[in-house]
Each structure stands twice: as structure tokens, then as C-alpha cells.
């Protein structure tokens, strides 16, 4: 799950208007802040939303959602979750913990036995804190498990997705130190699915998106046609 309708840029509360202020000054100040930020980071496009007293005070797109086609970012543009997915995964895990369905001190393998024994305990709390010793992208050797799958898009399945790294050696002892790991959170999503007895994507939708009325929060599967999806770009 990696798409959301509007991505929110956080900045100083000094940008928010006083009670008697009009929307126009707020818009001017936000416009300048966003243009400066885009220039400083060489960004292609972004969207910003400001919530004040439970209401949308400002909502606007900047730049391009597709540079090649010159399509602008609008209120309808769908952005990838990127690493915000880790926050959603952590929320899902802690919801299960609050219900008594997840023990943070247990080994991840006790929920997901498909993950191989690394000779040392990797606990759920280690993974949530980026202390599981799981390889990231460039900080260690990545070993992929090659096999045939019974479905067309196997990595929609969080258990199958573990094949992209599960045989890789640990980069450090679990609990020893902080080491940011996207793949560590992939393992957390598998733990959440097993502990919650429901597909990971369904848990996020039913326990986070629906209660918060995030109507456009949805999976960002690359093989699906998603209207208004922004193109992702990398800095050279």
C-alpha cells in the first residue's frame, strides 16, 4: 500500500493565520515557502495541506506530477506513500499490541516461521525501532530467494515479499544499534498480518483509513492503472 491523495508538508506554525486573518495572506506565505523548498531541494512537484481546528484551511498542488507530459500536481494527484508506509505499519502493530494480539518481546519468527533462523533472536520491538539487524539497500549483502510463484504478482503477498531479502546475513546483532531498514519493516508487515489474522492491506484500510475517513488511501500496486498517479523521480 503506497498511495495517498494528498501529501502533507509540515512546517512552522508561524505560517498559520491568526483568528482574524484572511485566507489570502496564508496562501501567499505558503506559496513562497513551497517555492523556496522546491528550489532548494530541486523537487519536481508536491502538494501541501494545512488543517486548522479540524478543517482544511489550505490545499494546493505545486509543480508537475508528470514532467514528460507536463501534467501539474492538483488536488486529485495520487502520491506514493514511500516511507510513510513505515509509520502506518507501526500504527498497525501497536493497534494489535493494544488489543493484546501482538507481543513486542516475542521473536518475529514465532509469528512468521517462513523467515529463517539467524542464530540470534530478532524481536518485534527490534524491528519497529530499526534495531533488527536486517539489511537495507546498500549497507550489506542482499540475497534473493528465487522460486516460482502460483500468482501473477507475488509481492502483493507480504510473505512472498520476504524472498527478496530473507536469506541475507544480518548487518549487526539485533538490539545492538539503530540501522534504518526498509526490509525490516517488510518483516513487520508480515508479523502484523499473522498476528492480526487479516491481510496487512485490509488491516490498514479497516483500522486506520476508514476510522480517519482517508477515502483515497489505497495500495500503489505498479501493475494497476491508478488515475492521477504521480510519476516518481530520483535526483541525479
N, C-alpha and C positions, 0 to 999 in steps of 0.2 A: 504494500500500500504506500504510494508515494506521491499522490497529487492532492492539491488543495486549491480552492478557487482564488483566494487572495493570500499573499504572503505579507506578513506584518513586519515593518521595520520599527525597532524600538529606539527611542531617543529621549532626550531630556524632557522632563515635564514642563520646562520653561517654554516649550513650544505650544502647550495647551493654553487656550484663551481664558481670561478671567470671565466671571459670570456675565458681565455686561458687554463683553467683546463680541464682534460680529464674526461670521464665518470667513469673510474676505481676508482680513489680516492673518488668520490662521493659515488659509490657503497659500498666501504669499510666502509666509515663513517656511511652511513645509516644502513648497516648490523650491525655494532656494536651498534648503537643507538637502533635499533629494538630488538636485542637480549637482551640488558640490560633492555629494557622496558618490554619485555615478562617475563624475570626472575623476575623483581621487582613486577609485577602485577600478576604473575602466570597465564599468558594468554596461551590458547591452540593454537590459530592461529590468524593471522591478515594479511592484505595486505596494502601496502603503495604506494602512487603515488605522484610524485613531478611534478608540472607544472612550466615551466620556459619560459617566453616570448611566452606564448600561446601554447607551445609544451610540450609533455610528455618527461621529462628528465630522469625519473626513474620510474619503475613499477615492483613490485615484491611481491610475497607471502611468508609468513613465517609460520612455524608450521603446524598444522593439521586442516583441515576442518571437519574431522570426526575421532575422536580419536579411536573409536572402530574398524573401518575399516582401520585405518592408511592411510587415504586419505589426501594428502598435500593440502595446500592452493595454488592455482595457479591464473593466470590472468583471468581464467574463473569462479572462485568461486563466488557464489552469497551470499552476506551477508544481514542479516535483517537490515531494516532501524533503528529499535529501536527508540530512542528519537529524532533522526534526523528528524523523521516524524513531530515533532512539528515545526521545522524550515520551512519545506515545507508547513505546514498548515498555519503558519503565513504569509509566502510569498503569498499564495493563497488569504488570507484575505486582505492583503494590496494591491494586484493587483485589487481586487474588489473595495476597497476604492478609489484607484486612478481613477478608471473608474466612480466613483460616484454611484456604485451599493451597497455599504455597508456603513452604518453609525455606526462608532465605539461607539458612545454615546447611541445608542439605546439598549433597553433590548434584550437579546438573545431570550427571549420568543416571541418577536414580529416577529422574523423570524421562530422560532421553537415552536409553541404553544403546541406541544406534551410534552415539558418539563414543569413540574408543577410549579406553583407559589410558591415561597419560602417566600413570605411575605416581601421581600425587593428586589429592582432592582438589577439584575445581568447583567451588561452591557458588550457588546462585548469587549471593551477595558480592562475591569477587567479580563476577561478570557485570553486574549492574554498576559497579564502581570502576570499571576498566582495569581491574587487577587480576583478571583470569589468566593472563599469560598467553592469550590467543593472538595469533599473528594478525597484523593489519594488512596493509598492501605492500609496503616496501621495507618493513623492518625485520623480515625473516624469510625463510624458505617456505613457499606455498606449494603444497602437494595436492593435486586434484584427483579425486576418485573417478575413474572412467568406467561407465557401465551403461547398459541400455535401460530406458525407462518405459513404462507402459502408457505414458501420456505424452501429448504433443508438447506441452510446456511444463517440464518437470519442476522448474524452480519457482513456480507458483506454490508448490508444496514445500513448507519450511523444513521438513525432514530431508527431502531430496536436496535442498539447497546446501545442507551441511556437507555434501560431497565436494563442494568447491574448496574446502579447506580442512576437513576433519582429520586427515592423516598428517597434517603439518606438525612439526615439532613446536613445543611451547617456546616463546621468546624469553620467558622468565618464570620463576616459581609463582604459582597463584598466591595472591595476598602479599607478595614481596614489594611491588611498586606499581604505580599508575602507568599504564601504557595503553593509549587510546586504540580501540579496536572495533571496527565496524563488524567484523566477523564474530567477535564475542557477543555482540547484540543479536546477530543471526541465531546464535545458540540460545540466547534468552527468549527469542520469539518461539523457538521450538519448545522450550520449557513451559512458556505461557500456554501454548496450545495443548500440551499434555496435561498440565495442572488444571486448566480451565475446562478441559473436556469439550472443546469447541474450537473450530478453526480460528487461527490468530486474527485474520482479517475480520471475521464475524465478531470477535470479542471487541475489537477496536470500534467497529461500527455500532454495536449494541450498547456498549458500556461507556463510550466516550463521545462518538459523533452524534448519536441520537439524543442523549441527555443534554448535550450542549447545543443542539439544533444546528450542527455543522452539516447542512444538507448536501454540500458538494464534496465532502471528504470522501475519497474513493481510491481504490488501488490504481497504480500507474503502470499497468502491465504494458510492456513495449509492443506486444503483438496485438494490442487492441487499438482501435481507432477512437481517440478521445477528442471530441470537439474543443477547439480553442486551446489545445495544449501548447505550451511554450517550448521552444527548442532550447536545449541546454548547450552552453558554450564553455570552453576551457580557455584560460589565459595561456598565451604562448610563453 
